[in-house]
């Protein structure tokens, strides 16, 4: 497979709506976390940590029983 074939295949399977949704969400996270350096590095990690802490608090406050999923 040539690099041109690889690029053509990647573009064929490109989901524009999904990529736009990801971009909008990362822009939202950039604003939410008050970033000003022009870098998006680490935003997903910040989001996951923030989400985990929020759910932890809800679970403890509401005495929610978790189920294990594999």
PyMOL Python script that loads the backbone (N, CA, C, O; Angstrom):
from pymol import cmd

cmd.read_pdbstr("""\
ATOM      1  N   UNK A   1       0.849  -1.170   0.000  1.00  0.00           N
ATOM      2  CA  UNK A   1       0.000   0.000   0.000  1.00  0.00           C
ATOM      3  C   UNK A   1       0.902   1.244   0.000  1.00  0.00           C
ATOM      4  O   UNK A   1       1.815   1.369   0.816  1.00  0.00           O
ATOM      5  N   UNK A   2       0.629   2.124  -0.906  1.00  0.00           N
ATOM      6  CA  UNK A   2       1.412   3.354  -0.972  1.00  0.00           C
ATOM      7  C   UNK A   2       0.846   4.372   0.003  1.00  0.00           C
ATOM      8  O   UNK A   2      -0.258   4.206   0.521  1.00  0.00           O
ATOM      9  N   UNK A   3       1.607   5.416   0.244  1.00  0.00           N
ATOM     10  CA  UNK A   3       1.115   6.468   1.141  1.00  0.00           C
ATOM     11  C   UNK A   3      -0.116   7.141   0.541  1.00  0.00           C
ATOM     12  O   UNK A   3      -1.005   7.577   1.271  1.00  0.00           O
ATOM     13  N   UNK A   4      -0.167   7.225  -0.774  1.00  0.00           N
ATOM     14  CA  UNK A   4      -1.335   7.824  -1.437  1.00  0.00           C
ATOM     15  C   UNK A   4      -2.575   6.962  -1.211  1.00  0.00           C
ATOM     16  O   UNK A   4      -3.659   7.490  -0.962  1.00  0.00           O
ATOM     17  N   UNK A   5      -2.424   5.640  -1.296  1.00  0.00           N
ATOM     18  CA  UNK A   5      -3.538   4.721  -1.023  1.00  0.00           C
ATOM     19  C   UNK A   5      -4.021   4.881   0.417  1.00  0.00           C
ATOM     20  O   UNK A   5      -5.223   4.887   0.685  1.00  0.00           O
ATOM     21  N   UNK A   6      -3.079   5.009   1.324  1.00  0.00           N
ATOM     22  CA  UNK A   6      -3.416   5.177   2.730  1.00  0.00           C
ATOM     23  C   UNK A   6      -4.239   6.450   2.925  1.00  0.00           C
ATOM     24  O   UNK A   6      -5.260   6.437   3.613  1.00  0.00           O
ATOM     25  N   UNK A   7      -3.797   7.530   2.327  1.00  0.00           N
ATOM     26  CA  UNK A   7      -4.510   8.807   2.449  1.00  0.00           C
ATOM     27  C   UNK A   7      -5.896   8.708   1.835  1.00  0.00           C
ATOM     28  O   UNK A   7      -6.872   9.168   2.427  1.00  0.00           O
ATOM     29  N   UNK A   8      -5.991   8.110   0.646  1.00  0.00           N
ATOM     30  CA  UNK A   8      -7.292   7.954  -0.012  1.00  0.00           C
ATOM     31  C   UNK A   8      -8.247   7.129   0.845  1.00  0.00           C
ATOM     32  O   UNK A   8      -9.420   7.481   0.974  1.00  0.00           O
ATOM     33  N   UNK A   9      -7.761   6.033   1.431  1.00  0.00           N
ATOM     34  CA  UNK A   9      -8.604   5.202   2.286  1.00  0.00           C
ATOM     35  C   UNK A   9      -9.025   5.935   3.547  1.00  0.00           C
ATOM     36  O   UNK A   9     -10.160   5.785   4.000  1.00  0.00           O
ATOM     37  N   UNK A  10      -8.137   6.717   4.113  1.00  0.00           N
ATOM     38  CA  UNK A  10      -8.471   7.480   5.314  1.00  0.00           C
ATOM     39  C   UNK A  10      -9.554   8.504   5.014  1.00  0.00           C
ATOM     40  O   UNK A  10     -10.463   8.701   5.821  1.00  0.00           O
ATOM     41  N   UNK A  11      -9.467   9.148   3.878  1.00  0.00           N
ATOM     42  CA  UNK A  11     -10.459  10.156   3.519  1.00  0.00           C
ATOM     43  C   UNK A  11     -11.810   9.538   3.195  1.00  0.00           C
ATOM     44  O   UNK A  11     -12.848  10.146   3.457  1.00  0.00           O
ATOM     45  N   UNK A  12     -11.807   8.344   2.630  1.00  0.00           N
ATOM     46  CA  UNK A  12     -13.071   7.671   2.316  1.00  0.00           C
ATOM     47  C   UNK A  12     -13.838   7.366   3.596  1.00  0.00           C
ATOM     48  O   UNK A  12     -15.060   7.511   3.633  1.00  0.00           O
ATOM     49  N   UNK A  13     -13.138   6.946   4.645  1.00  0.00           N
ATOM     50  CA  UNK A  13     -13.801   6.574   5.893  1.00  0.00           C
ATOM     51  C   UNK A  13     -13.929   7.748   6.867  1.00  0.00           C
ATOM     52  O   UNK A  13     -14.379   7.561   7.998  1.00  0.00           O
ATOM     53  N   UNK A  14     -13.548   8.930   6.452  1.00  0.00           N
ATOM     54  CA  UNK A  14     -13.589  10.109   7.310  1.00  0.00           C
ATOM     55  C   UNK A  14     -15.034  10.488   7.596  1.00  0.00           C
ATOM     56  O   UNK A  14     -15.822  10.681   6.670  1.00  0.00           O
ATOM     57  N   UNK A  15     -15.381  10.594   8.854  1.00  0.00           N
ATOM     58  CA  UNK A  15     -16.731  10.991   9.267  1.00  0.00           C
ATOM     59  C   UNK A  15     -16.680  12.464   9.660  1.00  0.00           C
ATOM     60  O   UNK A  15     -16.289  12.808  10.775  1.00  0.00           O
ATOM     61  N   UNK A  16     -17.075  13.314   8.743  1.00  0.00           N
ATOM     62  CA  UNK A  16     -16.969  14.751   8.948  1.00  0.00           C
ATOM     63  C   UNK A  16     -17.791  15.223  10.146  1.00  0.00           C
ATOM     64  O   UNK A  16     -17.321  16.046  10.931  1.00  0.00           O
ATOM     65  N   UNK A  17     -19.005  14.712  10.292  1.00  0.00           N
ATOM     66  CA  UNK A  17     -19.855  15.127  11.418  1.00  0.00           C
ATOM     67  C   UNK A  17     -19.206  14.760  12.754  1.00  0.00           C
ATOM     68  O   UNK A  17     -19.241  15.545  13.702  1.00  0.00           O
ATOM     69  N   UNK A  18     -18.617  13.567  12.823  1.00  0.00           N
ATOM     70  CA  UNK A  18     -17.945  13.133  14.056  1.00  0.00           C
ATOM     71  C   UNK A  18     -16.740  14.014  14.363  1.00  0.00           C
ATOM     72  O   UNK A  18     -16.533  14.403  15.513  1.00  0.00           O
ATOM     73  N   UNK A  19     -15.953  14.327  13.356  1.00  0.00           N
ATOM     74  CA  UNK A  19     -14.780  15.174  13.555  1.00  0.00           C
ATOM     75  C   UNK A  19     -15.179  16.587  13.977  1.00  0.00           C
ATOM     76  O   UNK A  19     -14.507  17.196  14.808  1.00  0.00           O
ATOM     77  N   UNK A  20     -16.263  17.110  13.413  1.00  0.00           N
ATOM     78  CA  UNK A  20     -16.749  18.434  13.811  1.00  0.00           C
ATOM     79  C   UNK A  20     -17.227  18.424  15.256  1.00  0.00           C
ATOM     80  O   UNK A  20     -16.972  19.369  16.002  1.00  0.00           O
ATOM     81  N   UNK A  21     -17.918  17.361  15.654  1.00  0.00           N
ATOM     82  CA  UNK A  21     -18.386  17.239  17.040  1.00  0.00           C
ATOM     83  C   UNK A  21     -17.204  17.184  17.999  1.00  0.00           C
ATOM     84  O   UNK A  21     -17.237  17.821  19.052  1.00  0.00           O
ATOM     85  N   UNK A  22     -16.161  16.436  17.653  1.00  0.00           N
ATOM     86  CA  UNK A  22     -14.968  16.348  18.502  1.00  0.00           C
ATOM     87  C   UNK A  22     -14.291  17.713  18.628  1.00  0.00           C
ATOM     88  O   UNK A  22     -13.878  18.116  19.715  1.00  0.00           O
ATOM     89  N   UNK A  23     -14.187  18.409  17.510  1.00  0.00           N
ATOM     90  CA  UNK A  23     -13.548  19.728  17.515  1.00  0.00           C
ATOM     91  C   UNK A  23     -14.328  20.706  18.377  1.00  0.00           C
ATOM     92  O   UNK A  23     -13.739  21.445  19.165  1.00  0.00           O
ATOM     93  N   UNK A  24     -15.642  20.717  18.236  1.00  0.00           N
ATOM     94  CA  UNK A  24     -16.471  21.625  19.046  1.00  0.00           C
ATOM     95  C   UNK A  24     -16.333  21.312  20.532  1.00  0.00           C
ATOM     96  O   UNK A  24     -16.264  22.220  21.361  1.00  0.00           O
ATOM     97  N   UNK A  25     -16.295  20.018  20.865  1.00  0.00           N
ATOM     98  CA  UNK A  25     -16.179  19.643  22.271  1.00  0.00           C
ATOM     99  C   UNK A  25     -14.822  20.034  22.835  1.00  0.00           C
ATOM    100  O   UNK A  25     -14.741  20.519  23.964  1.00  0.00           O
ATOM    101  N   UNK A  26     -13.760  19.834  22.071  1.00  0.00           N
ATOM    102  CA  UNK A  26     -12.433  20.250  22.539  1.00  0.00           C
ATOM    103  C   UNK A  26     -12.364  21.767  22.696  1.00  0.00           C
ATOM    104  O   UNK A  26     -11.733  22.259  23.631  1.00  0.00           O
ATOM    105  N   UNK A  27     -13.002  22.511  21.801  1.00  0.00           N
ATOM    106  CA  UNK A  27     -13.063  23.969  21.952  1.00  0.00           C
ATOM    107  C   UNK A  27     -13.811  24.348  23.222  1.00  0.00           C
ATOM    108  O   UNK A  27     -13.414  25.274  23.930  1.00  0.00           O
ATOM    109  N   UNK A  28     -14.903  23.627  23.512  1.00  0.00           N
ATOM    110  CA  UNK A  28     -15.650  23.859  24.748  1.00  0.00           C
ATOM    111  C   UNK A  28     -14.758  23.604  25.965  1.00  0.00           C
ATOM    112  O   UNK A  28     -14.722  24.413  26.892  1.00  0.00           O
ATOM    113  N   UNK A  29     -14.038  22.475  25.961  1.00  0.00           N
ATOM    114  CA  UNK A  29     -13.148  22.147  27.079  1.00  0.00           C
ATOM    115  C   UNK A  29     -12.058  23.199  27.231  1.00  0.00           C
ATOM    116  O   UNK A  29     -11.703  23.568  28.351  1.00  0.00           O
ATOM    117  N   UNK A  30     -11.529  23.680  26.120  1.00  0.00           N
ATOM    118  CA  UNK A  30     -10.487  24.706  26.142  1.00  0.00           C
ATOM    119  C   UNK A  30     -10.991  25.935  26.891  1.00  0.00           C
ATOM    120  O   UNK A  30     -10.292  26.483  27.743  1.00  0.00           O
ATOM    121  N   UNK A  31     -12.204  26.360  26.567  1.00  0.00           N
ATOM    122  CA  UNK A  31     -12.800  27.525  27.240  1.00  0.00           C
ATOM    123  C   UNK A  31     -13.148  27.208  28.691  1.00  0.00           C
ATOM    124  O   UNK A  31     -12.892  28.013  29.587  1.00  0.00           O
ATOM    125  N   UNK A  32     -13.736  26.027  28.921  1.00  0.00           N
ATOM    126  CA  UNK A  32     -14.175  25.649  30.261  1.00  0.00           C
ATOM    127  C   UNK A  32     -13.018  25.623  31.253  1.00  0.00           C
ATOM    128  O   UNK A  32     -13.156  26.106  32.377  1.00  0.00           O
ATOM    129  N   UNK A  33     -11.887  25.068  30.849  1.00  0.00           N
ATOM    130  CA  UNK A  33     -10.743  24.957  31.744  1.00  0.00           C
ATOM    131  C   UNK A  33      -9.873  26.217  31.732  1.00  0.00           C
ATOM    132  O   UNK A  33      -8.828  26.252  32.382  1.00  0.00           O
ATOM    133  N   UNK A  34     -10.292  27.245  31.001  1.00  0.00           N
ATOM    134  CA  UNK A  34      -9.600  28.535  31.028  1.00  0.00           C
ATOM    135  C   UNK A  34      -8.238  28.532  30.364  1.00  0.00           C
ATOM    136  O   UNK A  34      -7.351  29.287  30.761  1.00  0.00           O
ATOM    137  N   UNK A  35      -8.065  27.698  29.367  1.00  0.00           N
ATOM    138  CA  UNK A  35      -6.778  27.653  28.665  1.00  0.00           C
ATOM    139  C   UNK A  35      -6.595  28.919  27.841  1.00  0.00           C
ATOM    140  O   UNK A  35      -7.548  29.456  27.278  1.00  0.00           O
ATOM    141  N   UNK A  36      -5.362  29.380  27.781  1.00  0.00           N
ATOM    142  CA  UNK A  36      -5.062  30.582  26.998  1.00  0.00           C
ATOM    143  C   UNK A  36      -3.769  30.445  26.211  1.00  0.00           C
ATOM    144  O   UNK A  36      -3.328  31.398  25.569  1.00  0.00           O
ATOM    145  N   UNK A  37      -3.159  29.267  26.255  1.00  0.00           N
ATOM    146  CA  UNK A  37      -1.854  29.095  25.630  1.00  0.00           C
ATOM    147  C   UNK A  37      -1.912  28.606  24.186  1.00  0.00           C
ATOM    148  O   UNK A  37      -0.874  28.445  23.543  1.00  0.00           O
ATOM    149  N   UNK A  38      -3.132  28.365  23.666  1.00  0.00           N
ATOM    150  CA  UNK A  38      -3.270  27.883  22.306  1.00  0.00           C
ATOM    151  C   UNK A  38      -3.023  26.404  22.143  1.00  0.00           C
ATOM    152  O   UNK A  38      -3.078  25.889  21.026  1.00  0.00           O
ATOM    153  N   UNK A  39      -2.749  25.701  23.241  1.00  0.00           N
ATOM    154  CA  UNK A  39      -2.473  24.270  23.189  1.00  0.00           C
ATOM    155  C   UNK A  39      -3.658  23.484  23.743  1.00  0.00           C
ATOM    156  O   UNK A  39      -4.266  23.869  24.742  1.00  0.00           O
ATOM    157  N   UNK A  40      -3.966  22.399  23.087  1.00  0.00           N
ATOM    158  CA  UNK A  40      -5.060  21.543  23.526  1.00  0.00           C
ATOM    159  C   UNK A  40      -4.543  20.311  24.260  1.00  0.00           C
ATOM    160  O   UNK A  40      -5.325  19.442  24.646  1.00  0.00           O
ATOM    161  N   UNK A  41      -3.248  20.235  24.449  1.00  0.00           N
ATOM    162  CA  UNK A  41      -2.616  19.100  25.109  1.00  0.00           C
ATOM    163  C   UNK A  41      -3.135  18.968  26.540  1.00  0.00           C
ATOM    164  O   UNK A  41      -3.130  19.932  27.306  1.00  0.00           O
ATOM    165  N   UNK A  42      -3.584  17.762  26.888  1.00  0.00           N
ATOM    166  CA  UNK A  42      -4.020  17.480  28.246  1.00  0.00           C
ATOM    167  C   UNK A  42      -5.480  17.774  28.539  1.00  0.00           C
ATOM    168  O   UNK A  42      -5.954  17.465  29.632  1.00  0.00           O
ATOM    169  N   UNK A  43      -6.211  18.364  27.593  1.00  0.00           N
ATOM    170  CA  UNK A  43      -7.614  18.692  27.857  1.00  0.00           C
ATOM    171  C   UNK A  43      -8.451  17.450  28.115  1.00  0.00           C
ATOM    172  O   UNK A  43      -9.291  17.443  29.014  1.00  0.00           O
ATOM    173  N   UNK A  44      -8.226  16.396  27.331  1.00  0.00           N
ATOM    174  CA  UNK A  44      -9.018  15.182  27.518  1.00  0.00           C
ATOM    175  C   UNK A  44      -8.745  14.573  28.885  1.00  0.00           C
ATOM    176  O   UNK A  44      -9.664  14.072  29.533  1.00  0.00           O
ATOM    177  N   UNK A  45      -7.501  14.610  29.326  1.00  0.00           N
ATOM    178  CA  UNK A  45      -7.153  14.085  30.646  1.00  0.00           C
ATOM    179  C   UNK A  45      -7.818  14.914  31.741  1.00  0.00           C
ATOM    180  O   UNK A  45      -8.359  14.357  32.697  1.00  0.00           O
ATOM    181  N   UNK A  46      -7.782  16.234  31.610  1.00  0.00           N
ATOM    182  CA  UNK A  46      -8.464  17.093  32.580  1.00  0.00           C
ATOM    183  C   UNK A  46      -9.956  16.792  32.635  1.00  0.00           C
ATOM    184  O   UNK A  46     -10.553  16.724  33.709  1.00  0.00           O
ATOM    185  N   UNK A  47     -10.538  16.617  31.471  1.00  0.00           N
ATOM    186  CA  UNK A  47     -11.965  16.306  31.392  1.00  0.00           C
ATOM    187  C   UNK A  47     -12.275  14.991  32.103  1.00  0.00           C
ATOM    188  O   UNK A  47     -13.216  14.927  32.894  1.00  0.00           O
ATOM    189  N   UNK A  48     -11.493  13.936  31.831  1.00  0.00           N
ATOM    190  CA  UNK A  48     -11.741  12.637  32.449  1.00  0.00           C
ATOM    191  C   UNK A  48     -11.597  12.717  33.966  1.00  0.00           C
ATOM    192  O   UNK A  48     -12.403  12.143  34.698  1.00  0.00           O
ATOM    193  N   UNK A  49     -10.580  13.422  34.435  1.00  0.00           N
ATOM    194  CA  UNK A  49     -10.373  13.536  35.881  1.00  0.00           C
ATOM    195  C   UNK A  49     -11.513  14.309  36.530  1.00  0.00           C
ATOM    196  O   UNK A  49     -11.994  13.932  37.598  1.00  0.00           O
ATOM    197  N   UNK A  50     -11.940  15.381  35.892  1.00  0.00           N
ATOM    198  CA  UNK A  50     -13.035  16.189  36.407  1.00  0.00           C
ATOM    199  C   UNK A  50     -14.333  15.389  36.438  1.00  0.00           C
ATOM    200  O   UNK A  50     -15.090  15.452  37.406  1.00  0.00           O
ATOM    201  N   UNK A  51     -14.577  14.648  35.385  1.00  0.00           N
ATOM    202  CA  UNK A  51     -15.776  13.826  35.294  1.00  0.00           C
ATOM    203  C   UNK A  51     -15.767  12.733  36.352  1.00  0.00           C
ATOM    204  O   UNK A  51     -16.787  12.470  36.990  1.00  0.00           O
ATOM    205  N   UNK A  52     -14.620  12.100  36.537  1.00  0.00           N
ATOM    206  CA  UNK A  52     -14.509  11.038  37.538  1.00  0.00           C
ATOM    207  C   UNK A  52     -14.781  11.574  38.944  1.00  0.00           C
ATOM    208  O   UNK A  52     -15.481  10.934  39.729  1.00  0.00           O
ATOM    209  N   UNK A  53     -14.234  12.737  39.258  1.00  0.00           N
ATOM    210  CA  UNK A  53     -14.467  13.324  40.578  1.00  0.00           C
ATOM    211  C   UNK A  53     -15.937  13.682  40.776  1.00  0.00           C
ATOM    212  O   UNK A  53     -16.494  13.485  41.856  1.00  0.00           O
ATOM    213  N   UNK A  54     -16.550  14.202  39.736  1.00  0.00           N
ATOM    214  CA  UNK A  54     -17.962  14.561  39.806  1.00  0.00           C
ATOM    215  C   UNK A  54     -18.832  13.327  40.045  1.00  0.00           C
ATOM    216  O   UNK A  54     -19.722  13.343  40.895  1.00  0.00           O
ATOM    217  N   UNK A  55     -18.568  12.261  39.290  1.00  0.00           N
ATOM    218  CA  UNK A  55     -19.334  11.036  39.479  1.00  0.00           C
ATOM    219  C   UNK A  55     -19.068  10.407  40.834  1.00  0.00           C
ATOM    220  O   UNK A  55     -19.981   9.868  41.459  1.00  0.00           O
ATOM    221  N   UNK A  56     -17.834  10.471  41.289  1.00  0.00           N
ATOM    222  CA  UNK A  56     -17.521   9.943  42.610  1.00  0.00           C
ATOM    223  C   UNK A  56     -18.371  10.636  43.668  1.00  0.00           C
ATOM    224  O   UNK A  56     -18.946   9.985  44.539  1.00  0.00           O
ATOM    225  N   UNK A  57     -18.443  11.956  43.585  1.00  0.00           N
ATOM    226  CA  UNK A  57     -19.229  12.718  44.556  1.00  0.00           C
ATOM    227  C   UNK A  57     -20.706  12.361  44.475  1.00  0.00           C
ATOM    228  O   UNK A  57     -21.365  12.222  45.505  1.00  0.00           O
ATOM    229  N   UNK A  58     -21.233  12.211  43.264  1.00  0.00           N
ATOM    230  CA  UNK A  58     -22.640  11.836  43.101  1.00  0.00           C
ATOM    231  C   UNK A  58     -22.905  10.442  43.664  1.00  0.00           C
ATOM    232  O   UNK A  58     -23.920  10.211  44.321  1.00  0.00           O
ATOM    233  N   UNK A  59     -21.995   9.529  43.405  1.00  0.00           N
ATOM    234  CA  UNK A  59     -22.160   8.156  43.895  1.00  0.00           C
ATOM    235  C   UNK A  59     -22.198   8.135  45.418  1.00  0.00           C
ATOM    236  O   UNK A  59     -23.034   7.454  46.012  1.00  0.00           O
ATOM    237  N   UNK A  60     -21.297   8.879  46.045  1.00  0.00           N
ATOM    238  CA  UNK A  60     -21.247   8.902  47.503  1.00  0.00           C
ATOM    239  C   UNK A  60     -22.439   9.633  48.101  1.00  0.00           C
ATOM    240  O   UNK A  60     -22.999   9.185  49.101  1.00  0.00           O
ATOM    241  N   UNK A  61     -22.835  10.754  47.504  1.00  0.00           N
ATOM    242  CA  UNK A  61     -23.952  11.547  48.025  1.00  0.00           C
ATOM    243  C   UNK A  61     -25.290  10.823  47.873  1.00  0.00           C
ATOM    244  O   UNK A  61     -26.148  10.900  48.752  1.00  0.00           O
ATOM    245  N   UNK A  62     -25.458  10.129  46.764  1.00  0.00           N
ATOM    246  CA  UNK A  62     -26.743   9.494  46.474  1.00  0.00           C
ATOM    247  C   UNK A  62     -26.743   7.997  46.798  1.00  0.00           C
ATOM    248  O   UNK A  62     -27.732   7.304  46.557  1.00  0.00           O
ATOM    249  N   UNK A  63     -25.640   7.509  47.340  1.00  0.00           N
ATOM    250  CA  UNK A  63     -25.507   6.099  47.718  1.00  0.00           C
ATOM    251  C   UNK A  63     -25.876   5.178  46.540  1.00  0.00           C
ATOM    252  O   UNK A  63     -26.670   4.249  46.681  1.00  0.00           O
ATOM    253  N   UNK A  64     -25.292   5.459  45.411  1.00  0.00           N
ATOM    254  CA  UNK A  64     -25.557   4.688  44.197  1.00  0.00           C
ATOM    255  C   UNK A  64     -24.697   3.427  44.204  1.00  0.00           C
ATOM    256  O   UNK A  64     -23.507   3.478  44.516  1.00  0.00           O
ATOM    257  N   UNK A  65     -25.300   2.317  43.862  1.00  0.00           N
ATOM    258  CA  UNK A  65     -24.559   1.052  43.792  1.00  0.00           C
ATOM    259  C   UNK A  65     -24.063   0.861  42.358  1.00  0.00           C
ATOM    260  O   UNK A  65     -24.845   0.908  41.408  1.00  0.00           O
ATOM    261  N   UNK A  66     -22.785   0.651  42.220  1.00  0.00           N
ATOM    262  CA  UNK A  66     -22.204   0.439  40.900  1.00  0.00           C
ATOM    263  C   UNK A  66     -22.253  -1.027  40.525  1.00  0.00           C
ATOM    264  O   UNK A  66     -22.182  -1.916  41.374  1.00  0.00           O
ATOM    265  N   UNK A  67     -22.376  -1.252  39.224  1.00  0.00           N
ATOM    266  CA  UNK A  67     -22.307  -2.604  38.690  1.00  0.00           C
ATOM    267  C   UNK A  67     -21.029  -2.719  37.895  1.00  0.00           C
ATOM    268  O   UNK A  67     -20.596  -1.759  37.258  1.00  0.00           O
ATOM    269  N   UNK A  68     -20.433  -3.878  37.928  1.00  0.00           N
ATOM    270  CA  UNK A  68     -19.190  -4.099  37.192  1.00  0.00           C
ATOM    271  C   UNK A  68     -19.526  -4.527  35.775  1.00  0.00           C
ATOM    272  O   UNK A  68     -20.299  -5.459  35.552  1.00  0.00           O
ATOM    273  N   UNK A  69     -18.930  -3.826  34.827  1.00  0.00           N
ATOM    274  CA  UNK A  69     -19.112  -4.169  33.421  1.00  0.00           C
ATOM    275  C   UNK A  69     -17.769  -4.581  32.850  1.00  0.00           C
ATOM    276  O   UNK A  69     -16.748  -3.949  33.122  1.00  0.00           O
ATOM    277  N   UNK A  70     -17.771  -5.633  32.065  1.00  0.00           N
ATOM    278  CA  UNK A  70     -16.530  -6.104  31.430  1.00  0.00           C
ATOM    279  C   UNK A  70     -16.723  -6.181  29.954  1.00  0.00           C
ATOM    280  O   UNK A  70     -15.801  -6.555  29.230  1.00  0.00           O
TER     281      UNK A  70
END
""", "prot")
cmd.dss("prot")
cmd.show_as("cartoon", "prot")
cmd.util.cbc("prot")
cmd.orient("prot")
